[in-house]
Amino acid sequence: MASYIQTLPSPVRPTFDLEDAARRLRAIDDDVAIFGAGSNTRALLYALGGEARSLIRAIYDDSAAGPELNGFRVRRPSADHAVDRVAITSPAHAGALAARARAAFGEGVDVVFLFDREATLAGCLGAWSERVAAEWPDDVDDALWHNADALAADLRRRLESSGRWRYGVARQLNEFAELRRDLDGRLNWTDCRLYNFGCGRYHPLGVSLMATALGARTTLATDLEPPLDERRSAEALAELAGAIALEPALIGEGLDVAEVALRVASVIRVGDLRAGRLLEGVDRERLAFRAESIYDARLEPASFDVIVSRAVFEHLPDVPAALRVLAAALAPSGVMALRIDFADHRIYVDPARYRHWSHLIDLDEPAYLGTNRLRYADYPAMFEAAGLRVIDWRPETREDVPREAIAQLAPRYRAMAPSDLAVMSVTAVLRRE
């Protein structure tokens, strides 16, 4: 197992190959049912357009029946359906989907894969996960544990050697610089009370530490889940603390080096952080963290002078309810700085395959791939209803949605103005009335 990474085929692609899948589908001599309505199936349907009807008989999924995809209603499989052949589009879950298809349609069903499983990273990892699950013995000897530990260490080493290993110090500083510009002239950082809503699981206390270095009195950061990797988050916070203590200009102009260093030192214990102990390494009163939903949040009324949130609102199932909770927690005349990302988040993984509007395809479910699919034009009325006045509203547009693509979007989006569809993200600064 420890040598597994060295055995990956070269070149190995990180994602599903749409062109190859389409070629494999066209080569099948009869129409076929697709089993599994995940993102690869949806992307393939979008790429095939009208041709899909001549190639695909039906789409089945025992866990996601109901939605309509490019004219296909996703059906729940049943032994009553006469299905002789199914195609699978997910390299990562190929084995599980094949087993589910055979359980639904009988052991005699012909299963074909629209990919070369060994040519994708997801496929390789999925295959090895299945192999480990099938072959892992009940009584594991020390030698096998050593091999497994070596594999885990090798994966971590390779991940951490990448300059894009989660959120590094440079990225945190850049994002905080954007936040400072958004709040310039609208917030006095000295003695303010800050709430970072949706702080993320990689470095949940980075914004809190930088705000404290600027003079914030207290901070609270919340997310649905605890830190993904406490050791990595602790080490990264120590790196960030060292950077801003040595060079305060990284977070603001005209700051006193000694004062910033004292502020940082007052809320962190570098030894604990470098040892991987995140929560033990910070002042939990001034750099507070809680794992909780905004809908169950324990927030005192008017307890914050500033609330910040980045790339969170597009994931909320009930935006008006969240805004009511946040507005109540904001002090009178307090400010809220939001960055809302309307794009299909898959573009950050595979920009050659997806466009920022890909998740707006014709299907009747309100949410898709973890996003609520609300658009730029939906927010002003919700802000007003929550008692929040817009004082800055800056949309970002990178690429218009082509006319032929608009025709394939869900009816709600087809009816929108092209200028609204083109908005990829927005920066909003709000003030409580």
N, C-alpha and C positions, 0 to 999 in steps of 0.2 A: 504493500500500500504506500509506503513512503516514497517509492519511485514512481507513483502514479502520474504526477505532474510532468515528469520527464517523458512519459509515454504518450502525451497528448499528440494527436496528429498535427502536422504542420503543412500548410497554414490551417489554423482552426478559427472559425468565425464565431463571434460572440452571440450572434442572433440568427433567427430563421431566415432562410433565403427565399424570398417571394418568387423570383423568376424561376428558380429551380423547382419550387412547389407547383407553379403553374404548368411547367413542362411535364412534370410527373403526372399531374392530373389529366392533362390532355392526352397522355400516352395510354391511359386506361381505356380499354376497348368498349366499355359500357358505362352508363351513368352510375354514380357512386354516392352513398350517403356519407357525410362527414360526421364523425363522432367527436364532440367537444366544441363548445362555442366560445373558446377563449380568444385572447387578443390576436393570435396568429390566424385563426379562422376568420375573424372579422377583417383583418388586414388583407387576407387573400381575396375575400369577397369584394372588398373595395377595389382592389387592383384589377380583378377580372371584370367588374362592371356587368354589363348585360350578358357577357359570355357565360357567366356563372350558371345561368338557367339551363344551358345546353350540356353542362358538364356535371352538375350536382343534382342529385335526386331530392335530397332532404338533409336537414341538419338536426342532429340529436345531441342532447346533453341531459344527463339525469340529475344534474345539480343546478342547471341554469335554464330550464325550460320556460317558454313564454315570450321573450323578446323577439322582435322582428328584425332581421339583419338583411339589408339589401333585398327585400322582398321575400325572404325565407323566414317563416315562423319556426323558432327553435322548439323542437318537439321532445317530449319525454319518451325514451325508448320503451318498447314493450315487446314481449315475445309474440304478440298478435301481429306485429308489423313484419311483412315479408322482406327482410333485408339480407342479401347474400354477401355484400361487400361493403366495408366501411373504410374510410380514409382518416388518418390522424395527422394533425398539423403541429402537435406539441412535442418537440424533441425532449424536453425536460420531463414530461409526464407520459411518455409513450407507453411504457410498460403498464402503468396503472390504467390508462385509457383503454388499451387493448384488452385488459382483463375485464374492465367494466362493459366493454362492447360485447365480449363473448358471454358474459353473465346475462346481458340483456337479450341478445339475439341467438344465443346458442353457440356451442363450441365449434360448430361448422362454419361460422361466418368467416369470410376472408378479410384479413386486416392488412391494409397497405399503408405505408408511411410516405408522406410527401416531403421527405428530407433524407439526407444521409446523416444518421444520428452521430456518427463519429466525426463529422465535419463541423459540428457546433459545440461550443463550450457548454451550453445548457444541456445538450444531448449527452455529452461525455459525463458530466456531473450527475445527470439523472440516471444514466445507466449504472454508474458506479454506486449510487445510493441504493438502487434496486439490488445490486449484487451484494452489497454489504448487508442489507436487510435480510436477504435470502440466505446468506452463508454465515452470518455472524453466529458463532457458537454460544451455547448457554454458559459454558465454562471457559472463560478467556484466560489464556496463560500470559505470563508477564511479557514474553517476547512480542505477542500481538499488540499488547497495550503500548509497548515501546514504539512499534511501527505506526500505530494510530497517532500517538503523540508526535512523532516525527512528521507525519503528514500535516497535522494541524499547525505545527511550527513552521513548516515550509510554506503553507498557504499564507500564514500571517506575515512571514518575512517578505514574500513576494508582493503582498498587498501594500505593506508599509514602505516598500522601496519605491512605490509610485509617487510622483509628485502630486497626484490627485487623491491621495489617501484621505478620504472623507474631507472634513473641513480643516485645512491647515491655517496657520496664523495669518498668512497673507489674505486668504479669502475672508476670514473674520474681520480683519482690519478694513478691507475694501467695503464690505457690507455695512460696517459701522460708520464709515465715512459717508456713505449714501444716506444713512439714517440721520447723521448730524446735519447734512445739507437739507434734508426734508424738514427738519425741526429748527433750522437757523432762524433766529429772531422770534421764535414762537414758544421757546422753552428755556427757562433758566435751570441748567443742570444742577447747580448748587442746591443741596438740601431737598432735591425732588424725590418723589416716591415713584418708582418705575415698575411696571408689570409687562413682562415679555410673554405674550400669549402665543403658545405653540413654538416653544424654544427649540424643538428638534431633539433628537436622541443622540446626536454625535457630540456636540459641545454645548450642552444646555445652559451653561453659566457664562459663556463668553461675553454676551451683550451686557449681562449684569455686572461683570467685573469692569468692563470698559466704562460703563455708566458710573460706577462707584469711583473709578479713577478720576472722573470729571467732577465728582462731588456729590453724587446721589446719596441720599440718606439711607434708603432701604430699597431692595429690589426683590421681586418675586418672578420666578420662571416656572411655567407649567407646560406639560405635554401629556398626551394620553398614556404614554408608557415611560418607564424609567430609562436612564441612559442605556444605549445599545451595548456599549463596551466601556465599563467604568474605568478600567485601567487606561485605555486610550484617551478618554475624555479628561481624566485627571492629568495625564502627562501633557495634553494639549493646553489645558488651562495654565499649567506651570510655564509652558513655553510662552504663552500669551502674556502672562504676568511679567516675565522677565523682559519681554520686548517692550512693553509700554512703560515699565519702570525705568529702563535704561534710556528710552527715547520717547518721551511723552508727545512729541510732535506727531507721532503716528496716529494719535487719536484727537488732536486738537492743537491749535496755535496758541502761543503765549503761555503755556502751562509751566509752572515751577517744577523742576525736576524733583527736588526734595519733597515737595508737598504730594506729588503724584506717587512717589515711592512709598511715602508713609501711608497714604490711602490704600494702596495695594497691599502693603504688608499688614494692615489692620484687619484684612478680611480673608487672608489665605495663609496656609502653613505649607510652605514649599516642600518640606520633607515628606509630608503625607501625600501630597499630590504626586511627587516623583515616585513614590512607592505604589502609586495606582489607587489610592484611597480618596475618591472624589469628595464625598460628603463629609468625611472626617477632615479633609484638608481645607474647608472653608468655614467662615462664620455663617452658621445656618440661619441666623436672624436677618443678617444684612444681604446675604446671597442665598435666599430661600429657594427651594425647589420642591414642587409637588407634582406627582403623577395623578392627573384628574381630568375629567371631561369638563368643558366649559358649562355644560348643562347641569352639572352637579357641583360647580365650583363654590368654594367657601370664601367669598370675597365680601369684605365689609363695604357698606355704601360710602361713596366719595373717598375711597382710601388711596387713590393713585392720582398723581399729577400728569402722568404720561403712560399711555398704553401703546406698545409696539407689537407688530405682527408681520411676519414675512412668509408669503407662500403658504398660508394656512386657510384663508377664507374659501378658496376654491374646493376645499375638502369637507367643508361643514355641511351636514345634512339639513340643518335648519338655521340659515343665516340670520333671519329676523330675531329669533330667540337668542342667539349668541350676542347680537348687537345690543339687545335689551339688557343682558347681564353685564356686558362691558360698559355700557353707558351709565348704568347705575353705580358701577365701581369707580367711575371717573369723577374727580372733583369738579365742582362748577368752574367753568373756563379752562378745564384741563384739556389736553390735546391727545389725539390718537393718530398714529402714523401707520398706515397699512400699505403693503405691497401685495397685490393680488395677481396671480398668474393664471390667465385664462387658457393657456396653451395645453395641448395634448402633451403630457409629461414624458411620453415616450420619445419625443424629439431630442431630449437630452441624452438619451442612450443611443439612438439610431436615427440621426437627422436625415440620412439619405433615404430612409424608408418612410418616415412620417412627416406630416406637416402640422402646423400648429392647430389646424382645424380638424384633424383626422378623427378626434373623438366625438365630433358632432354628426357622425354618420347617421343614416336613417335607421333608427331603432326607437322603440317606444318607452324605454326605461329612463327615468329622470336623471339617474346618476350612471357614470360609466368610468371604469378603471379608477375608482376612488375619488373622482371629481364630480361636483354637483352640476356642471355644465351651465352654470349661470354665466351671463355675459355682461360686458361693460355697461350696457344700458339698464341693467336690472338693479344696480346698486343705489343710485341717488335717492329713489323713493324709499328704500329700506333705511338708509341713513337718516332721512328726514323723520320717518316714523319712530325711530329710536331717540329722537331729540338731539341729533348730531348735525352740526352745520359744516358743510364742505368749505374749507378755506384754501385748499390746493387740490387739483385734480388733473393729473398728467398721464394721459394714455400713451402707450408705446405701440407703434405699428411697424412691423417689419416686412410683411408680405400680404398683398391682397389675395383673397380667395378667388381662384379662377371661376368663371361662369359655369364651366362644365362640372366643377367640383360642387358648387352651390346646389346644383340639381340633384346631387346625391345626399344632401344633408337632410336631417329630420325636418318635418314641416315647420316647426317653430323657428328653426334657423334659416330655412329658405325664405321665410317671410321678413327676415331682418334686413336692414339696410346694409349694403356691402361694407360701408365704413365701420359699422359696429362689428361685423364679423372679422374685420381685419385687425382689430385691437387684440394684441397678444398679452398685454399686462397693463396695469394701471398703478400709479402711486397716488394715494389719497391721504390727505391730512385733514382731520376733522376736529371740531371743537364742541364741547358740550355746552348746550344752550343754558 
